[in-house]
Amino acid sequence: MHNADANYTGIRFDTKVGPVVLEIPTGDRPYRLVHELIEPDEQGRTEVEMRRFPQIYKPRGIAHITSEFLRSRGFLK
């Protein structure tokens, strides 16, 4: 997925608890792993940032960090 307004390209994962997006930023900002909420929560948020990691990792490292994070927290089917 591509979001020109927020200036990132991302990979969306459908999980047991709803969609999760790995935001791949342009520039030198960190990667973000974001849980998109199906319905806004009590504070009106539509997404929750779960993790950030710097761009020092290679794509294989990003994939490993993301998969382990989602697996260890019960997001994966």
SERO-4910 file (N, C-alpha, C, O; in steps of 0.05 Angstrom, whole numbers):
BEGIN
 pado doro    nc1    nc2    nc3   cac1   cac2   cac3    cc1    cc2    cc3    oc1    oc2    oc3
  Met    A     17    -23      0      0      0      0     18     25      0     40     24     10
  His    A      8     46    -12     23     71    -13      6     94     -2    -17     97    -10
  Asn    A     17    109     17      2    132     29     18    157     24     37    163     38
  Ala    A     11    172      3     25    196     -4     22    218     17     40    234     21
  Asp    A     -1    219     30     -6    239     51     13    236     74     23    256     85
  Ala    A     17    211     83     34    206    106     63    201     98     80    197    115
  Asn    A     69    201     72     96    198     61    109    171     68    132    171     77
  Tyr    A     94    149     64    106    123     68     93    103     49     71    107     38
  Thr    A    107     81     45     97     57     31     96     36     53    113     36     70
  Gly    A     77     18     51     74     -2     73     66    -29     63     56    -32     40
  Ile    A     69    -48     81     59    -75     76     38    -81     97     42    -77    121
  Arg    A     14    -89     87     -8    -94    105    -11   -124    110    -11   -140     92
  Phe    A    -14   -132    136    -18   -159    144    -46   -162    156    -53   -146    174
  Asp    A    -61   -181    147    -87   -187    160    -81   -207    182    -71   -229    177
  Thr    A    -87   -199    207    -81   -216    230   -107   -223    244   -129   -215    237
  Lys    A   -105   -240    265   -128   -248    281   -142   -225    294   -166   -226    299
  Val    A   -128   -203    300   -140   -181    314   -143   -156    297   -147   -134    307
  Gly    A   -142   -160    271   -145   -138    252   -120   -131    237    -99   -144    241
  Pro    A   -121   -112    219    -99   -106    201    -75    -93    216    -79    -77    234
  Val    A    -51   -101    208    -27    -89    218    -11    -80    194     -9    -94    174
  Val    A      1    -56    195     16    -45    173     44    -40    182     50    -28    203
  Leu    A     63    -49    166     91    -43    169     96    -19    151     97    -22    126
  Glu    A    100      5    163    105     29    147    134     31    140    151     31    158
  Ile    A    140     33    114    167     36    104    170     65     96    160     72     75
  Pro    A    183     81    112    184    110    107    203    118     84    221    103     77
  Thr    A    198    142     74    217    154     56    235    172     74    226    181     95
  Gly    A    258    177     66    276    193     82    289    177    104    293    152    100
  Asp    A    296    189    126    311    176    147    294    170    172    305    164    193
  Arg    A    268    171    169    250    164    192    251    134    198    258    119    180
  Pro    A    243    126    222    243     97    229    220     82    217    199     94    210
  Tyr    A    223     56    214    201     39    207    181     39    230    189     42    253
  Arg    A    155     36    224    135     34    245    117     10    240    110      4    217
  Leu    A    110     -4    261     91    -26    260     66    -16    273     66     -9    297
  Val    A     44    -14    258     19      0    267     -4    -20    265     -9    -32    244
  His    A    -19    -21    287    -44    -37    287    -67    -18    280    -73      1    295
  Glu    A    -80    -23    257   -103     -7    249   -128    -18    263   -135    -41    260
  Leu    A   -142     -1    278   -165     -9    293   -190     -9    274   -193      9    258
  Ile    A   -206    -29    277   -230    -31    260   -250     -9    268   -262      4    250
  Glu    A   -253     -4    293   -270     17    304   -253     35    321   -235     25    335
  Pro    A   -257     61    321   -242     79    339   -245     71    368   -266     62    377
  Asp    A   -223     74    383   -224     67    412   -236     90    428   -246    110    416
  Glu    A   -235     89    454   -247    109    472   -235    137    467   -249    157    470
  Gln    A   -210    138    460   -196    164    455   -200    173    426   -190    195    418
  Gly    A   -214    158    409   -219    165    381   -196    157    362   -196    165    339
  Arg    A   -177    141    372   -155    133    355   -164    112    336   -180     95    342
  Thr    A   -153    113    312   -159     92    292   -135     74    287   -137     55    272
  Glu    A   -112     81    299    -88     64    297    -72     66    323    -73     86    337
  Val    A    -57     45    328    -39     44    351    -12     35    342     -8     14    330
  Glu    A      8     52    347     36     45    341     46     25    361     45     29    385
  Met    A     55      2    350     64    -20    368     94    -21    371    104    -29    391
  Arg    A    108    -13    350    137    -15    351    150      3    330    138      8    309
  Arg    A    173     14    336    190     29    317    217     16    316    227      6    337
  Phe    A    229     16    293    257      8    292    272     24    270    260     31    250
  Pro    A    297     30    276    312     48    258    319     34    231    316     10    229
  Gln    A    327     50    212    333     40    186    361     27    184    372     25    162
  Ile    A    372     19    206    399      7    205    397    -23    197    417    -35    190
  Tyr    A    372    -34    198    369    -62    191    364    -66    161    353    -49    148
  Lys    A    374    -89    151    369    -96    123    341   -108    121    329   -115    141
  Pro    A    330   -110     97    303   -121     94    298   -148    107    277   -152    119
  Arg    A    317   -165    107    314   -191    120    311   -188    150    295   -202    163
  Gly    A    326   -169    162    324   -163    191    297   -151    198    285   -158    218
  Ile    A    287   -133    181    260   -121    185    239   -143    184    221   -143    201
  Ala    A    241   -161    165    221   -183    162    222   -200    187    201   -208    197
  His    A    246   -207    197    249   -224    220    237   -210    245    222   -222    261
  Ile    A    244   -185    250    234   -170    273    204   -169    272    191   -173    293
  Thr    A    193   -163    249    164   -160    246    150   -187    252    130   -188    267
  Ser    A    159   -208    239    146   -234    243    148   -244    272    129   -255    282
  Glu    A    171   -241    284    174   -249    312    156   -233    331    145   -243    350
  Phe    A    155   -207    326    138   -189    342    109   -198    340     95   -201    361
  Leu    A     99   -202    316     71   -210    312     66   -238    323     45   -243    335
  Arg    A     84   -257    319     80   -284    328     80   -286    358     63   -299    370
  Ser    A     99   -272    371    102   -274    400     79   -260    415     75   -265    439
  Arg    A     64   -243    402     41   -229    415     14   -240    406     -6   -228    412
  Gly    A     14   -262    392    -11   -276    384    -26   -263    361    -50   -268    359
  Phe    A    -13   -247    345    -27   -234    322    -31   -253    298    -50   -251    283
  Leu    A    -12   -272    295    -13   -290    272    -32   -313    275    -35   -323    298
  Lys    A    -44   -322    254    -63   -344    254    -50   -371    256    -63   -391    257
***
